[in-house]
Amino acid sequence: MDTDRPLLPADPLPAAERDGVYRAILTRRDVRGEFLPDPLPDAVLSRLLIAAHHAPSVGYMQPWSFVLVRDRAVRQRVHDAFDRAHAEAALMFPEGPRAVYRGLKLEGILDAPVNLCITCDRDRAGPVVIGRTHIPEMDLFSSVCAVQNLWLAARAEGLGVGWVSIFDNRAVQQALGIPEAIVPVAYLCIGRVRGYHPVPELEAAGWRPRLALDQLVHYDQWGAVAPEAPLSRRLHDDQQAVAAGRFVADLPR
């Protein structure tokens, strides 16, 4: 390992840049129905793909590939696969939630100008990979990191992204000509949008509330309460402030 190469500074980002990262995280939304038909310039798509390609990956295996989908006929095939799965999924819910589920718009496949399938090649780095020796799913987790990188970059560009997961992966493979050994990890709809919802749509629809962060943090052992009550209170108060519309940049330092 090269120990003589100079390191990049580990200083915090300038305040405006740091605050922008948090703002992108807190205002990122899963977009379904707000897409505009405006085409996306190649320069923007290039920046998004660079962001995705610079995601962390276990063993530096970089297992992802990107299938860019703009052809209307191809998107229609994917949409048909969604329709079949969507009808099947509705029947899995009890009658009350089923009605709510059927009233939700859960994709923007034909509305967004660009669809993108991010895949995982589980054999790209060979049979033995640093960091995947005992948790074989780490390549899939790495591909999800690429999804998140792209999503946050899209928010920084003022774009919307919607993750469509209601279909049989085999149907997506067939529609996009993806080899059987390559795993479709995320099918994303990307485009300019009319705006972002103040809170996630499923939260606004009453499907599920955001969970309390202070109830999700354990200390040294599962189920152990905070050794210091002030930290637990800080988590609670900060989350309440964020829920009220303040951003992380606005919280007390």
C-alpha positions as CSV (number, residue, x, y, z in Angstrom):
1,M,0.0,0.0,0.0
2,D,1.3,3.5,-0.9
3,T,1.9,5.3,2.4
4,D,3.7,8.2,0.8
5,R,0.8,9.6,-1.2
6,P,-0.5,12.8,0.4
7,L,-4.0,12.6,2.0
8,L,-6.8,14.9,1.2
9,P,-7.8,17.3,4.0
10,A,-10.2,15.9,6.6
11,D,-11.6,19.3,7.5
12,P,-15.4,19.7,7.5
13,L,-16.9,21.0,4.3
14,P,-17.5,24.7,4.1
15,A,-20.8,25.5,5.9
16,A,-22.8,26.1,2.8
17,E,-21.7,22.9,1.2
18,R,-22.2,20.9,4.4
19,D,-25.7,22.3,4.8
20,G,-26.5,21.5,1.2
21,V,-25.7,17.8,1.8
22,Y,-28.1,17.7,4.7
23,R,-30.7,19.6,2.8
24,A,-30.5,17.1,-0.1
25,I,-31.0,14.2,2.4
26,L,-34.0,15.8,4.1
27,T,-35.8,16.9,1.0
28,R,-35.2,13.9,-1.2
29,R,-38.4,12.2,-2.1
30,D,-39.6,9.1,-3.9
31,V,-41.3,10.8,-6.8
32,R,-44.2,9.2,-8.7
33,G,-46.6,11.7,-10.1
34,E,-44.9,15.1,-10.4
35,F,-42.6,14.4,-13.4
36,L,-42.4,16.9,-16.3
37,P,-41.7,15.7,-19.8
38,D,-38.7,17.9,-20.3
39,P,-35.7,15.9,-21.7
40,L,-32.6,15.7,-19.5
41,P,-29.4,17.0,-21.1
42,D,-26.6,14.5,-21.5
43,A,-24.4,16.6,-19.2
44,V,-26.8,16.2,-16.3
45,L,-27.1,12.4,-16.9
46,S,-23.3,12.2,-17.0
47,R,-23.0,13.9,-13.6
48,L,-25.6,11.6,-12.1
49,L,-23.9,8.5,-13.4
50,I,-20.5,9.7,-12.1
51,A,-22.0,10.2,-8.7
52,A,-23.4,6.7,-8.8
53,H,-20.2,5.2,-10.0
54,H,-18.3,6.8,-7.1
55,A,-20.4,5.0,-4.5
56,P,-18.5,2.9,-1.9
57,S,-18.2,-0.8,-2.8
58,V,-17.0,-3.7,-0.7
59,G,-13.7,-5.0,-2.0
60,Y,-13.8,-2.2,-4.5
61,M,-15.6,-4.6,-6.7
62,Q,-17.9,-1.9,-8.3
63,P,-20.6,-4.5,-9.2
64,W,-23.0,-2.1,-10.8
65,S,-23.9,-1.4,-14.4
66,F,-26.5,1.1,-15.7
67,V,-29.2,0.5,-18.3
68,L,-30.4,3.8,-19.5
69,V,-34.0,3.5,-20.8
70,R,-35.6,6.3,-22.9
71,D,-37.3,4.4,-25.6
72,R,-41.1,4.5,-25.2
73,A,-41.7,1.0,-26.3
74,V,-39.2,-0.4,-23.9
75,R,-40.7,1.6,-21.0
76,Q,-44.1,0.4,-22.0
77,R,-43.0,-3.3,-21.6
78,V,-41.7,-2.4,-18.1
79,H,-44.9,-0.6,-17.3
80,D,-46.9,-3.7,-18.4
81,A,-44.8,-5.8,-15.9
82,F,-45.6,-3.3,-13.2
83,D,-49.3,-3.4,-13.9
84,R,-49.4,-7.2,-13.6
85,A,-47.4,-7.1,-10.3
86,H,-49.4,-4.2,-9.0
87,A,-52.7,-6.1,-9.4
88,E,-51.2,-9.1,-7.6
89,A,-49.8,-7.0,-4.8
90,A,-53.2,-5.3,-4.1
91,L,-54.7,-8.7,-3.2
92,M,-52.0,-9.3,-0.5
93,F,-53.4,-6.5,1.7
94,P,-56.5,-6.6,3.9
95,E,-59.5,-4.9,2.4
96,G,-59.1,-1.5,4.1
97,P,-55.4,-1.0,3.3
98,R,-56.1,-2.5,-0.2
99,A,-58.3,0.4,-1.1
100,V,-55.7,2.9,0.0
101,Y,-53.0,0.9,-1.9
102,R,-55.0,1.0,-5.1
103,G,-55.4,4.8,-4.7
104,L,-51.7,5.4,-4.5
105,K,-49.6,6.3,-7.6
106,L,-46.5,4.1,-7.2
107,E,-44.6,4.7,-10.4
108,G,-43.7,7.2,-13.1
109,I,-42.4,4.8,-15.8
110,L,-44.1,6.5,-18.7
111,D,-44.2,10.0,-17.2
112,A,-40.5,10.5,-16.5
113,P,-38.3,11.1,-19.6
114,V,-35.6,8.8,-18.3
115,N,-35.7,5.4,-16.7
116,L,-32.5,3.8,-15.3
117,C,-32.0,0.2,-14.1
118,I,-29.0,-0.2,-11.8
119,T,-27.8,-3.8,-11.7
120,C,-25.4,-6.0,-9.8
121,D,-22.9,-8.4,-11.4
122,R,-22.2,-10.8,-8.5
123,D,-19.3,-12.4,-10.3
124,R,-17.5,-9.2,-11.4
125,A,-14.6,-9.4,-8.9
126,G,-14.3,-13.2,-8.9
127,P,-15.3,-15.8,-6.3
128,V,-13.4,-14.4,-3.3
129,V,-13.8,-10.7,-2.6
130,I,-12.3,-8.7,0.3
131,G,-15.1,-7.9,2.7
132,R,-17.6,-10.3,1.1
133,T,-16.1,-13.5,2.4
134,H,-18.6,-13.9,5.2
135,I,-21.5,-11.7,4.1
136,P,-22.2,-12.6,0.5
137,E,-24.9,-9.9,0.0
138,M,-22.3,-7.1,0.4
139,D,-22.2,-6.8,-3.4
140,L,-25.9,-6.1,-3.5
141,F,-25.6,-3.6,-0.6
142,S,-22.8,-1.9,-2.6
143,S,-25.1,-1.5,-5.6
144,V,-27.7,0.1,-3.3
145,C,-25.1,2.7,-2.3
146,A,-24.8,3.6,-6.0
147,V,-28.6,4.1,-6.0
148,Q,-28.4,6.5,-3.0
149,N,-25.5,8.4,-4.5
150,L,-27.4,9.0,-7.6
151,W,-30.6,9.9,-5.7
152,L,-28.9,12.6,-3.7
153,A,-27.1,14.0,-6.7
154,A,-30.4,14.2,-8.5
155,R,-31.9,16.1,-5.7
156,A,-28.9,18.5,-5.8
157,E,-29.7,19.0,-9.5
158,G,-33.4,19.7,-8.8
159,L,-34.6,16.4,-10.2
160,G,-37.0,13.8,-9.0
161,V,-36.3,10.1,-8.7
162,G,-38.8,7.3,-8.1
163,W,-37.8,3.7,-7.3
164,V,-40.2,1.2,-8.8
165,S,-40.0,-2.2,-7.1
166,I,-43.4,-3.7,-7.8
167,F,-42.6,-6.2,-10.5
168,D,-41.0,-9.6,-11.1
169,N,-37.3,-9.0,-11.7
170,R,-37.4,-11.6,-14.4
171,A,-39.8,-9.5,-16.4
172,V,-37.4,-6.5,-16.1
173,Q,-34.6,-8.7,-17.2
174,Q,-36.6,-9.8,-20.3
175,A,-37.7,-6.3,-21.1
176,L,-34.2,-4.8,-21.0
177,G,-32.3,-7.9,-22.3
178,I,-30.4,-8.2,-19.0
179,P,-28.5,-11.6,-18.7
180,E,-29.9,-14.0,-16.2
181,A,-26.8,-13.8,-14.0
182,I,-27.1,-10.0,-13.7
183,V,-29.4,-8.9,-10.8
184,P,-31.6,-5.9,-11.4
185,V,-31.3,-4.0,-8.1
186,A,-33.2,-0.8,-8.7
187,Y,-35.5,0.5,-11.5
188,L,-35.5,4.3,-11.3
189,C,-37.6,7.0,-12.9
190,I,-35.7,10.3,-13.3
191,G,-36.8,13.7,-14.5
192,R,-37.6,17.3,-13.7
193,V,-40.6,17.7,-11.4
194,R,-43.2,20.3,-10.6
195,G,-42.0,20.2,-7.0
196,Y,-41.3,18.0,-3.9
197,H,-43.8,16.9,-1.4
198,P,-43.2,18.4,2.1
199,V,-43.2,14.9,3.6
200,P,-43.0,11.5,2.0
201,E,-46.3,10.6,0.2
202,L,-46.8,7.4,2.2
203,E,-46.5,9.4,5.4
204,A,-48.9,12.0,4.2
205,A,-51.4,9.3,3.1
206,G,-51.3,7.8,6.6
207,W,-49.7,4.6,5.4
208,R,-46.9,4.7,8.0
209,P,-45.5,7.5,10.2
210,R,-41.9,8.3,10.5
211,L,-40.5,6.3,13.4
212,A,-39.0,8.0,16.4
213,L,-35.2,8.1,16.1
214,D,-34.5,8.0,19.8
215,Q,-36.4,4.7,20.0
216,L,-34.2,3.2,17.3
217,V,-30.8,3.8,18.9
218,H,-29.3,1.1,21.2
219,Y,-26.2,1.6,23.3
220,D,-23.5,-1.1,23.3
221,Q,-26.1,-3.9,23.5
222,W,-29.5,-4.4,21.8
223,G,-32.2,-3.0,24.0
224,A,-29.9,-1.0,26.2
225,V,-31.2,2.5,27.0
226,A,-29.1,5.6,26.6
227,P,-26.3,5.8,29.2
228,E,-26.6,9.5,29.0
229,A,-30.2,10.9,29.0
230,P,-29.1,14.2,27.3
231,L,-28.2,12.4,24.1
232,S,-31.5,10.6,23.9
233,R,-33.3,13.9,24.5
234,R,-31.1,15.6,21.8
235,L,-32.1,13.0,19.3
236,H,-35.8,13.4,20.1
237,D,-35.7,17.2,20.0
238,D,-33.7,17.4,16.8
239,Q,-36.0,15.0,15.0
240,Q,-39.0,17.0,16.2
241,A,-37.4,20.2,14.9
242,V,-36.7,18.5,11.5
243,A,-40.3,17.3,11.4
244,A,-41.5,20.9,12.0
245,G,-39.6,22.0,8.9
246,R,-36.2,23.0,10.2
247,F,-33.1,21.6,8.5
248,V,-30.1,20.0,10.2
249,A,-28.2,23.2,9.4
250,D,-30.6,25.1,11.6
251,L,-30.2,22.9,14.6
252,P,-28.2,24.0,17.6
253,R,-24.5,23.2,17.3
